[in-house]
Structures are given as structure tokens and as C-alpha cells.
């Protein structure tokens, strides 16, 4: 259901994208949830969930992380999830304190089927500032507009004053976590952090 708050921000721009694209969520629509920045502020009384703060965070995320990607890839760059209310994040299975609920993070793909690894590596090499970069579920297929789920994507976040450039892989495949581990990596749940640069040919050779 669309309310006054939704109408007031629908035409806003966040970098090369509209705010409407940043808050779009099929799961929110199907559950009739207004996935709008600030809509759950009074429920949780958390100043970080105020509309103005979330919008500011989104602008910084796009300025430093998403806009450079758009200048590189243009309309091939797709957003699969950016801002989420806590309710939407829970329905999506996100971690409780997800960066998405504060407007700090975006999940991205290349809609032409380019590998998520290539996108991950481009971000890692060419993005001067970011908080965390995650290569998400590489065992899954690359994105295609003809599938509704089960694809790999890249998560990128920006948190002002806290951009230490953590590089991670998320996977349900135990072998994925052992392929690139070294003395610098550490493993928590489905995540291995501080992973090294991964050559695309190396990843292809290690497929099974």
C-alpha cells in the first residue's frame, strides 16, 4: 500500500538511480509492506532508522560505490536489493543488524550474465572506499532476467569513517571456503573474510 511518505520521496534521485529503484522489493509488495526509509523509525525508536539519515547514507553509498560502477557498466548494472525495513530484511533472511536497513549496502548484478566474480574483482580493484565487499553464493548461476532466484550477486557497503575494505565470500559450499583460505582469512557461518584476489581462470579451474 502506498502512503503519503512514499509519494513524497518517489521522484527523488540517488545517483543514477531513482529512490524508487532503491526501495523496490517484490517481497515487500507481496506482503503489502511499505519498504520506505523511516517507516519503521517509531516502531524501533532507533535514530539510525530516521528517514533523513537513511537517505544520506544512500547518497554516500551511491556516490562512492554505485555511481563508479554505473559509469563503467551503464544500464547493464542491476540493483537486486538496496534499502530494507527491518520487517522486509527479516522476510528475506538477512542478518538482524544488516547494513541494508540503514541504507549502507546494495546487492548488485550485471544483467547481461557477466560473472559475479568479474563484478566483485572490478569493485575490489577500482573502488577506493568501501566497508565490505562480499562475493555472494558463487556456486549459484550468474544472474539472468529469466530466473527469479538462485543466482550469485555482489554485496557492497559504504559506512563513512568505517571503510576498512573487508573482502569476503558467502557460500553454502564448504569447499568454497577452503579453496582460498590462507593465514589471513577467517571463517564465520557461511562467510570467509579477508579472501585474496581471485583470478577468474583460477575459479573456473576449481569448479566441480
BAKEDO-327246 format. One record per residue: residue number from 1; residue in three letters; x, y, z of N, C-alpha, C, O in turn. Coordinates in steps of 0.02 Angstrom, whole numbers. Example, Ala and Ser with C-alpha at 12.3 -4.5 7.8 and 13.67 -1.06 7.14 Angstrom:
<pts>
1|ALA|660|-284|390|615|-225|390|660|-165|390|712|-166|423
2|SER|642|-112|354|684|-53|357|645|2|394|670|57|402
</pts>
This chain:
<pts>
1|UNK|43|-59|0|0|0|0|44|62|0|91|66|40
2|UNK|30|109|-44|70|170|-49|40|223|-3|-21|234|-5
3|UNK|81|257|38|56|309|83|86|376|66|122|383|16
4|UNK|73|427|107|96|495|94|172|498|93|201|532|51
5|UNK|204|462|139|277|461|142|306|433|78|355|460|51
6|UNK|278|379|53|301|351|-10|295|401|-67|343|410|-105
7|UNK|239|435|-72|228|483|-126|277|541|-122|297|567|-174
8|UNK|296|561|-62|339|620|-54|410|608|-77|445|656|-93
9|UNK|432|544|-81|502|531|-100|508|494|-166|563|482|-190
10|UNK|452|476|-197|454|431|-255|496|458|-312|528|420|-348
11|UNK|497|525|-320|534|553|-377|606|570|-362|641|595|-406
12|UNK|630|557|-301|698|575|-282|749|533|-320|736|476|-339
13|UNK|807|562|-331|862|528|-364|917|510|-314|934|550|-270
14|UNK|944|450|-321|1002|428|-284|1054|410|-336|1052|355|-364
15|UNK|1100|454|-349|1148|443|-403|1113|436|-470|1071|478|-488
16|UNK|1130|384|-507|1100|372|-573|1033|335|-568|1002|322|-619
17|UNK|1012|318|-508|950|280|-499|899|322|-461|916|372|-429
18|UNK|836|302|-467|784|335|-427|780|303|-358|799|244|-350
19|UNK|756|340|-310|747|311|-244|697|254|-247|701|206|-208
20|UNK|649|259|-292|601|205|-301|636|139|-318|616|86|-293
21|UNK|688|142|-359|726|82|-376|763|55|-315|773|-5|-308
22|UNK|784|101|-270|822|81|-211|779|49|-158|804|11|-116
23|UNK|713|64|-158|670|36|-107|625|-20|-134|587|-51|-96
24|UNK|631|-33|-199|588|-84|-229|604|-153|-200|663|-172|-193
25|UNK|552|-190|-182|560|-257|-155|499|-298|-171|445|-284|-146
26|UNK|506|-351|-212|448|-394|-227|418|-425|-164|357|-432|-159
27|UNK|461|-443|-116|434|-475|-55|396|-424|-13|348|-443|22
28|UNK|416|-361|-16|378|-309|19|310|-299|-14|260|-292|21
29|UNK|310|-298|-80|247|-289|-116|199|-347|-102|140|-336|-90
30|UNK|225|-408|-105|181|-466|-96|154|-471|-25|103|-502|-13
31|UNK|189|-439|23|166|-439|93|135|-372|113|122|-360|172
32|UNK|124|-328|64|93|-263|75|129|-223|130|98|-197|176
33|UNK|196|-221|123|238|-183|170|265|-121|134|291|-127|78
34|UNK|258|-63|165|288|-2|137|363|-3|152|384|14|208
35|UNK|403|-21|104|475|-25|113|505|44|101|541|55|52
36|UNK|490|90|145|508|161|136|553|183|193|538|169|251
37|UNK|609|217|178|653|241|232|615|281|285|577|326|268
38|UNK|626|265|347|595|300|403|529|270|425|502|290|477
39|UNK|502|223|387|436|197|403|435|154|466|382|144|496
40|UNK|493|128|488|495|89|549|533|124|605|551|93|656
41|UNK|546|189|597|584|227|648|547|228|714|577|214|766
42|UNK|483|244|714|445|250|777|434|181|809|425|177|870
43|UNK|434|129|769|424|62|796|484|41|838|476|10|890
44|UNK|545|59|814|606|36|848|641|92|886|687|80|925
45|UNK|619|156|874|648|214|909|724|214|904|759|226|953
46|UNK|749|201|844|821|199|831|838|256|784|815|258|727
47|UNK|878|303|808|893|363|769|925|347|702|920|386|654
48|UNK|957|290|698|989|269|635|937|251|582|953|246|523
49|UNK|875|241|603|821|223|557|780|283|534|729|275|500
50|UNK|801|343|553|765|403|531|773|411|455|825|397|427
51|UNK|720|435|424|720|443|351|780|483|326|815|460|281
52|UNK|792|541|355|845|585|330|913|551|335|955|559|290
53|UNK|925|514|389|989|481|397|998|425|346|1052|416|317
54|UNK|945|387|334|949|333|285|961|361|215|1002|334|177
55|UNK|925|414|197|934|445|131|1005|470|123|1035|462|70
56|UNK|1032|501|175|1102|525|172|1150|466|163|1196|471|123
57|UNK|1138|412|199|1181|353|191|1178|326|120|1229|306|92
58|UNK|1118|325|91|1110|300|22|1149|344|-27|1182|319|-72
59|UNK|1145|410|-18|1181|455|-63|1256|442|-60|1290|443|-111
60|UNK|1282|430|0|1354|417|6|1372|350|-24|1424|343|-58
61|UNK|1331|299|-12|1343|233|-42|1346|238|-117|1391|208|-149
62|UNK|1300|274|-147|1298|278|-220|1355|322|-246|1386|306|-297
63|UNK|1370|377|-212|1424|421|-234|1490|384|-239|1526|391|-289
64|UNK|1506|345|-188|1572|315|-185|1576|244|-213|1630|221|-232
65|UNK|1519|209|-217|1522|138|-238|1480|123|-300|1505|89|-346
66|UNK|1418|147|-303|1374|127|-358|1383|171|-420|1383|145|-476
67|UNK|1391|236|-411|1399|281|-469|1460|261|-511|1454|259|-573
68|UNK|1519|247|-482|1575|225|-523|1560|161|-562|1582|154|-620
69|UNK|1522|115|-532|1502|54|-567|1456|70|-626|1462|40|-680
70|UNK|1411|118|-616|1366|136|-671|1404|169|-728|1389|157|-786
71|UNK|1453|210|-711|1494|241|-763|1533|189|-802|1549|199|-861
72|UNK|1550|134|-770|1586|79|-803|1538|36|-845|1552|22|-903
73|UNK|1482|15|-815|1439|-35|-847|1373|-8|-874|1338|-43|-911
74|UNK|1355|53|-856|1293|83|-882|1231|43|-863|1225|19|-806
75|UNK|1185|36|-910|1121|3|-897|1128|-72|-883|1079|-104|-864
76|UNK|1187|-100|-892|1197|-171|-876|1200|-183|-800|1193|-239|-777
77|UNK|1210|-128|-762|1213|-135|-689|1142|-139|-661|1101|-96|-673
78|UNK|1129|-192|-622|1064|-201|-592|1067|-202|-516|1114|-229|-487
79|UNK|1016|-173|-484|1010|-174|-411|960|-228|-393|903|-227|-416
80|UNK|980|-276|-352|932|-328|-331|904|-314|-262|848|-335|-248
81|UNK|940|-278|-220|915|-259|-154|958|-203|-127|1020|-208|-125
82|UNK|926|-148|-106|964|-93|-76|936|-81|-6|956|-115|41
83|UNK|890|-35|1|862|-22|67|808|-74|85|769|-95|43
84|UNK|808|-93|149|756|-138|176|734|-113|245|776|-95|286
85|UNK|670|-113|258|647|-105|327|668|-168|365|686|-219|334
86|UNK|665|-165|431|682|-224|470|636|-282|454|658|-340|452
87|UNK|573|-267|442|525|-320|427|542|-355|361|541|-416|357
88|UNK|557|-315|311|575|-343|245|640|-382|251|646|-436|222
89|UNK|688|-355|287|752|-389|296|742|-458|329|774|-506|309
90|UNK|698|-461|378|684|-525|411|653|-575|363|672|-633|363
91|UNK|606|-551|322|574|-595|274|623|-621|222|616|-677|197
92|UNK|674|-582|207|725|-602|158|779|-646|189|822|-671|153
93|UNK|777|-655|254|827|-696|287|892|-660|301|943|-693|312
94|UNK|890|-593|300|951|-555|314|971|-558|387|930|-573|430
95|UNK|1034|-545|401|1057|-544|470|1022|-488|507|1001|-438|477
96|UNK|1015|-494|573|973|-449|613|994|-376|605|952|-332|600
97|UNK|1059|-363|604|1085|-295|601|1113|-280|532|1165|-248|525
98|UNK|1078|-302|480|1100|-295|411|1116|-222|393|1081|-176|415
99|UNK|1168|-213|354|1185|-146|329|1130|-117|285|1125|-56|278
100|UNK|1089|-160|257|1035|-136|213|983|-95|250|954|-49|221
101|UNK|971|-109|313|917|-74|349|936|-2|365|892|39|381
102|UNK|999|15|360|1022|84|372|1039|120|307|1060|178|309
103|UNK|1031|87|250|1048|118|187|1122|117|171|1146|156|130
104|UNK|1158|73|204|1231|69|194|1252|21|138|1310|22|119
105|UNK|1206|-20|113|1227|-75|69|1181|-85|9|1122|-68|11
106|UNK|1211|-112|-44|1173|-130|-104|1196|-198|-128|1255|-214|-124
107|UNK|1149|-238|-153|1164|-301|-187|1157|-288|-262|1107|-261|-284
108|UNK|1208|-307|-299|1212|-289|-369|1229|-348|-413|1260|-397|-391
109|UNK|1208|-344|-476|1224|-394|-528|1236|-358|-593|1222|-298|-599
110|UNK|1261|-394|-642|1263|-370|-710|1211|-410|-749|1216|-471|-753
111|UNK|1163|-376|-778|1105|-410|-806|1119|-443|-873|1075|-477|-901
112|UNK|1180|-434|-900|1196|-467|-963|1227|-536|-952|1250|-568|-999
113|UNK|1227|-560|-889|1255|-626|-875|1329|-628|-859|1357|-681|-849
114|UNK|1361|-569|-857|1431|-566|-837|1439|-596|-768|1396|-588|-725
115|UNK|1493|-631|-756|1502|-668|-694|1505|-621|-634|1531|-566|-638
116|UNK|1477|-645|-578|1480|-606|-516|1552|-598|-493|1569|-548|-460
117|UNK|1596|-645|-510|1666|-639|-491|1699|-581|-527|1738|-544|-497
118|UNK|1683|-571|-591|1712|-515|-628|1689|-449|-597|1728|-402|-591
119|UNK|1625|-445|-578|1599|-386|-545|1633|-375|-477|1652|-319|-461
120|UNK|1640|-428|-439|1673|-425|-374|1745|-399|-381|1766|-354|-345
121|UNK|1782|-426|-429|1851|-406|-439|1856|-334|-462|1902|-298|-441
122|UNK|1810|-312|-505|1812|-242|-529|1801|-195|-470|1837|-145|-463
123|UNK|1753|-211|-428|1740|-169|-369|1801|-167|-324|1821|-114|-299
124|UNK|1831|-224|-314|1888|-229|-268|1947|-187|-292|1982|-155|-252
125|UNK|1959|-188|-356|2017|-154|-384|2004|-79|-395|2050|-39|-387
126|UNK|1943|-61|-413|1929|7|-436|1889|51|-389|1879|110|-403
127|UNK|1865|23|-333|1826|64|-286|1872|84|-228|1892|42|-188
128|UNK|1889|150|-224|1938|172|-173|1914|163|-102|1954|149|-57
129|UNK|1848|172|-90|1822|169|-22|1761|123|-19|1713|132|-57
130|UNK|1763|74|24|1704|34|40|1713|1|107|1770|-9|131
131|UNK|1659|-17|138|1661|-50|203|1672|-125|194|1718|-155|223
132|UNK|1629|-156|154|1634|-228|143|1612|-246|72|1565|-217|45
133|UNK|1645|-294|44|1629|-321|-22|1622|-396|-14|1668|-430|10
134|UNK|1563|-422|-34|1551|-494|-25|1533|-525|-92|1488|-502|-127
135|UNK|1568|-577|-109|1550|-618|-167|1500|-669|-142|1518|-715|-105
136|UNK|1437|-661|-161|1382|-699|-131|1365|-762|-172|1347|-757|-231
137|UNK|1371|-819|-140|1349|-884|-166|1373|-897|-238|1332|-906|-284
138|UNK|1438|-898|-247|1466|-909|-314|1450|-977|-344|1457|-987|-404
139|UNK|1429|-1025|-302|1410|-1091|-329|1345|-1087|-369|1329|-1134|-405
140|UNK|1309|-1032|-362|1247|-1024|-399|1261|-993|-468|1315|-967|-480
141|UNK|1212|-996|-511|1220|-970|-579|1227|-895|-580|1208|-861|-531
142|UNK|1254|-867|-633|1256|-795|-641|1186|-769|-655|1142|-806|-678
143|UNK|1175|-705|-640|1108|-676|-646|1081|-681|-717|1118|-673|-766
144|UNK|1017|-694|-722|981|-691|-786|912|-662|-771|882|-681|-721
145|UNK|886|-618|-814|819|-591|-803|764|-644|-807|707|-631|-789
146|UNK|782|-703|-831|733|-757|-839|726|-801|-777|685|-847|-776
147|UNK|767|-788|-725|761|-827|-664|744|-779|-606|767|-722|-606
148|UNK|706|-803|-558|683|-760|-504|726|-768|-441|718|-729|-394
149|UNK|770|-816|-440|812|-826|-381|865|-878|-395|869|-905|-450
150|UNK|906|-891|-345|957|-942|-353|1017|-921|-394|1051|-963|-422
151|UNK|1029|-854|-396|1087|-830|-434|1139|-800|-386|1124|-786|-327
152|UNK|1198|-790|-411|1252|-759|-372|1250|-683|-381|1229|-658|-433
153|UNK|1273|-647|-330|1273|-574|-335|1331|-547|-293|1368|-585|-262
154|UNK|1339|-481|-294|1391|-447|-255|1358|-398|-207|1315|-359|-227
155|UNK|1380|-400|-145|1357|-353|-93|1414|-303|-83|1471|-322|-73
156|UNK|1397|-238|-85|1446|-186|-72|1416|-136|-23|1358|-117|-29
157|UNK|1457|-113|26|1432|-66|76|1481|-10|86|1541|-16|74
158|UNK|1453|46|109|1493|106|124|1468|134|190|1409|149|197
159|UNK|1513|142|239|1496|171|304|1549|224|318|1607|208|331
160|UNK|1529|286|317|1577|341|325|1617|334|390|1588|323|443
161|UNK|1683|340|384|1727|333|442|1742|261|461|1778|249|510
162|UNK|1715|213|423|1724|143|441|1733|100|378|1704|46|372
163|UNK|1772|125|331|1780|90|267|1848|56|265|1896|82|235
164|UNK|1851|-2|296|1915|-38|302|1924|-91|247|1972|-129|248
165|UNK|1876|-95|200|1883|-137|140|1892|-211|157|1941|-242|139
166|UNK|1842|-238|192|1841|-310|206|1816|-346|143|1766|-327|114
167|UNK|1851|-398|123|1833|-437|64|1815|-508|85|1854|-542|119
168|UNK|1754|-529|66|1727|-592|92|1693|-632|37|1677|-606|-16
169|UNK|1684|-696|51|1643|-739|9|1590|-771|54|1604|-791|110
170|UNK|1529|-776|28|1475|-810|63|1453|-870|22|1440|-863|-38
171|UNK|1449|-928|54|1434|-989|17|1408|-1043|64|1428|-1046|122
172|UNK|1364|-1085|37|1342|-1144|74|1385|-1205|57|1376|-1258|86
173|UNK|1432|-1196|12|1476|-1250|-10|1539|-1249|31|1578|-1201|26
174|UNK|1551|-1300|73|1611|-1300|116|1676|-1294|76|1724|-1264|100
175|UNK|1677|-1322|16|1738|-1320|-24|1755|-1248|-45|1814|-1232|-53
176|UNK|1704|-1206|-53|1717|-1137|-72|1757|-1101|-18|1796|-1056|-33
177|UNK|1748|-1122|45|1782|-1089|100|1854|-1114|108|1895|-1081|140
178|UNK|1869|-1172|81|1936|-1198|86|1979|-1182|25|2040|-1186|28
179|UNK|1947|-1163|-30|1984|-1150|-92|2033|-1092|-86|2088|-1094|-113
180|UNK|2012|-1040|-50|2051|-979|-50|2075|-959|20|2099|-903|30
181|UNK|2070|-1005|68|2091|-988|135|2167|-984|140|2203|-1020|105
182|UNK|2190|-940|183|2261|-935|198|2268|-909|269|2219|-909|307
183|UNK|2327|-888|288|2338|-868|357|2301|-804|376|2294|-788|435
184|UNK|2277|-767|325|2243|-704|339|2167|-712|343|2133|-667|369
185|UNK|2140|-767|320|2067|-775|317|2040|-803|383|2076|-834|421
186|UNK|1975|-790|394|1941|-822|450|1869|-835|429|1841|-799|388
187|UNK|1840|-887|459|1775|-913|438|1723|-906|493|1735|-927|550
188|UNK|1665|-877|476|1609|-872|522|1545|-890|485|1525|-855|438
189|UNK|1512|-944|505|1450|-964|472|1461|-977|398|1503|-1017|379
190|UNK|1422|-943|357|1428|-951|284|1479|-903|253|1483|-898|192
191|UNK|1518|-869|295|1563|-817|270|1636|-835|285|1653|-859|338
192|UNK|1679|-821|235|1750|-820|245|1774|-750|229|1759|-724|175
193|UNK|1811|-719|275|1831|-650|269|1906|-644|253|1945|-689|266
194|UNK|1924|-586|225|1993|-570|206|2018|-616|151|2077|-636|151
195|UNK|1974|-633|104|1996|-677|49|2043|-641|1|2038|-580|-6
196|UNK|2088|-677|-31|2135|-646|-78|2100|-630|-144|2043|-650|-156
197|UNK|2136|-594|-187|2113|-583|-255|2103|-651|-289|2146|-695|-283
198|UNK|2048|-660|-324|2033|-724|-357|2033|-714|-432|1993|-674|-458
199|UNK|2076|-748|-466|2077|-745|-539|2019|-785|-567|2003|-838|-541
200|UNK|1987|-759|-619|1929|-793|-647|1948|-862|-674|1910|-910|-666
201|UNK|2005|-868|-705|2026|-932|-732|2038|-982|-676|2024|-1041|-683
202|UNK|2063|-956|-618|2075|-998|-560|2010|-1026|-533|2005|-1085|-516
203|UNK|1959|-983|-530|1894|-1006|-505|1864|-1058|-553|1836|-1108|-530
204|UNK|1869|-1046|-618|1842|-1094|-667|1875|-1162|-662|1842|-1213|-668
205|UNK|1941|-1161|-651|1977|-1224|-646|1958|-1263|-584|1963|-1325|-583
206|UNK|1937|-1228|-532|1920|-1260|-468|1847|-1280|-464|1825|-1308|-413
207|UNK|1808|-1265|-515|1738|-1287|-516|1735|-1364|-517|1783|-1397|-538
208|UNK|1681|-1391|-494|1674|-1464|-495|1605|-1483|-517|1588|-1542|-520
</pts>
